């Protein structure tokens, strides 16, 4: 994180130099912004940057210079061209540089978020409810008209006999991430409800660290079963039907609150509102709609904490067991 | 059935050379394929060695962290380069076995599910495991399982001296086949092209090589019926075996012909000898009563009786008897007759004796007497031979023709050559030339050559008649030896 490293080095004496550096950094961003419907003109941009960096809270301001948004594989975060377009869109909307931060697991994103190294993050409902006190719910994606999703139990398409998770006893099972609701918490909860011990029910379990890879692992028969986010599965069905075709959905869970976008507690009210407005407003304009279409979402809504009560219940049940 | 053995060399040689070319092509192709296989294996060992080490190192973390998905992604990465399946350098199977020899993860989870015993799915793994169980060096080792369709490259996954598992990469041998077929196809095409180019050459060469043999065989086939002329055989002369064969065959033909003519000569001479013996016997038998009869007539005349009829009759009888006596004495060649040794003058005398006849016919007489001193030969007989031959020559020569006579000493021999340019003696007459009464001339009794032959033979010499148009020549050689 160059900005974090850069920050302590900046002193008042080095202000002018840092202004120049920041301005330089913003030049390519501005070029991108011109392409957007609503962009800041160059003068405003430079003035803003100068104001921020000239303030006494220089170091703090510097870290805020770019909005850091953590992304986790709760959606198809491997579409780099989409992310590029989305970033451009968000920058245009919030009038600030946006930096997406991606990590291999939910936990790393959560750690960064809790250490205040990220401003916002698109995470899973499970880590959200676990850390609800230190996070603020910013937005919830809406899919098929509801801010909810499911956990799908999938098996290889070649498996014609499995009808329930109970048929997978002694098999190899793929989880997505130990901090995933749909890919870990729910299937374990379901097994518990069936009076099975999730630790011993399968001969072997492993994590793929992404929902998309659950589909691949099950499709290639590496795992005889897997739990996947319904949103990811449906999106894949749309854009990569060759992957989903190799799997078969055996069970669908009840609806849970969709993977929320959250803010760390330290984010200012203004920043929170700007960001929320940017996300929620996506369904209001053409560019935003086009991006939502690529995300296979209807839009984002502010969301209600109560959406995640189901996940919280399961978490408590499992926590109590251990 | 036509057997290959019976084929003419004209076909055998091109056929054999074609077979040789094919065998060469096959051997070369086979060695190329073997080399290609070795090279492929070598390349495979090198590339998979690198790959194996890289993969094995990378797989340490997923194995220690018990992360099969990561391992699966790693072992699948070599397949993601878009490498075609037919490339023999691309593994058809990559598998990671854990420390308990169970499948940790494999690129083909259908056949090798996680936690399964791979030898259950593929018996290759029994032997494979035997081969690598004690292989604890962190390098890749090729393992070939007998009867397996795959080559295996095995790399132990070792971290800090502890064996976490084993990486096995399987390479399908079937992927080699298209390459081998490619080589075989190319070699086949080249062989075909070479055959097309070389077949006419080998055909021509075969024909060339076989031709003298075929000619020889044909010429040999004619022997028995006739002796072929040497020029007809058409064998070239050289130092190679066929040339030697040709030379030997020609020598054989020459000797055969010589033998044939010798046999004919012997036969002739035996016939003449037999005739001579018969004639001599008859002559002796006639001579005795003849002498008596002539004595009786002489006695009768001496004791007188003037009966004119008787006298006329006796005279007639006497003339007849004398003629018989002449003929018989001509037949009887008396070689034992006492005679002095031959001198140069004796020979010159004969020349003088035939001069009259020569003049009458106005022939050009080429006389060469090169004898000096005395030769130990009976002069009477030699003179008779000379006179006979010269008289014959003058008679045979045309008016104003030519006659040549040459007498010379040649080592221990006397050689007499008498020639003329008269009509030539045809072959059929030559055979009976020396027989008595064979002459077709009206004058003479035809005993001249016969007597000559007899004399020459009794003296142990030889007489040869040669006759070509415009020249007929008799050559007599007489040995001087024993008399001396």
Contacts between the chains, C-beta under 8 A, distances in Angstrom:
chain1	res1	chain2	res2	distance
A	158	B	110	7.9
A	172	B	113	7.0
A	172	B	114	4.8
A	172	B	115	7.0
A	174	B	69	7.1
A	203	B	115	6.0
A	204	B	68	7.7
A	204	B	114	5.7
A	204	B	115	5.7
A	206	B	66	7.4
A	206	B	67	6.5
A	206	B	68	4.6
A	206	B	69	5.3
A	207	B	67	7.1
A	207	B	69	6.5
A	208	B	69	4.3
A	209	B	69	7.2
A	213	B	69	6.4
A	213	B	73	8.0
A	217	B	69	6.1
A	217	B	72	7.1
A	220	B	72	8.0
A	220	B	109	5.8
A	221	B	109	4.5
A	221	B	110	4.9
A	221	B	113	7.4
A	222	B	68	7.4
A	222	B	69	7.6
A	222	B	72	5.7
A	222	B	105	6.9
A	222	B	109	4.2
A	222	B	114	6.9
A	223	B	114	7.8
A	224	B	113	7.9
